[in-house]
Amino acid sequence: MAYLLFEHEIEDFNRWKPVYDGHEPARKKAGLKEVLLLQGSENPRFVVLLFEVEEINKAREFLASDDIRDAMKRAGVVGKPVINFLDKAPMRKAA
């Protein structure tokens, strides 16, 4: 299973969260399932999201879409997000 790690800074969490929540159907259609939402404890304007990804190509199309760019603009995302696709690393065997 693949994962998507998404990090960005926002202007205000209370502005960002309702837009993020309202965009959930688009994420679901893109095959993204939220696993974790984190907010910086020292900087509450820093948000990290981890998603399970059904199909990487579908997720890439979503990330390149005008739809997500418009949603991030409405939500007050600052700058360009850091986006990484990840795979679960193999577990090390005990000695």
N, C-alpha and C positions, 0 to 999 in steps of 0.2 A: 504494500500500500504506500502511496506517495502522500506527502504532506506539503502544505504551503505555509510558509512563515512570512508574515506581513507586519512590518514595523513602520510606524509613522508618528509624526507630531501633529497635534491638533490645536486649534485656537482655544476651544472650550469643550470639555467632556459633555456637559449638559446640552450643548448644541449638536455635537457629533453623534451621540448615542441614538436619538430618535431617527436620524437619517440612516444610520447603520442598521437599526432594527427594521426600518421600513424597506430596506434593500434586500432583506433576507430571501424573498422569492427569486430574485435575480441570481443570488449566490447558489441557491438550491438548484435552479435550472442549469447553472454552470457546473454542477456536480461538486460543489463545495459544502462541506459539513463542518460547522464550527466545533472545535474541540476545546479551545481555551481562549479566553479574552483576558488580557492583563493590562493593568494601568500602572504607570510608574509611581512608586511610593514616595520618591523624592521629587519627581516631576510628573504631576498628574496630567500633563499635556502629552505625555509619551504613552502610546498604545501599541501593544503587541497582540497579534491574532495568530492562532494556529488552526488550520483547517485540514481535514482529510480530503483528499482529491480522488474523485472517481476516474477521471480521464485528464491527463496533463494537457493535451491539445485543446480540449474544451475549456479548461481553466485559463490557458494562455490567451485564447480568443476573448474570453471575458475580461481579462486584465488589460487587453489592448483596446477594449471597446470605448466608445464615447460615453456609454451609459455609466460605467464606473468612474470615468473622469468627471462627469457631471455630478454624480453623487458625492464624490470626494470634495468637489468644489463647494457644493451646498452644505456639506458637513463641516467645512472649515479645516480641511487637511492642509498643513503647512509644508511646502516643499515637495520633494519627490520621495515616495515611500521606498523602503528597502524590501525587496521581494526575493524570496529564495524557495525553490522547490527542494524538498528533502526526502530521503528514503530512510527507513528504519535501519539502523546499523545492526550488524549481527552481534549477538551476545558473546562475550568471552567465556570460554569454558573454564570452570573452576579447576584448580590444580590438584 
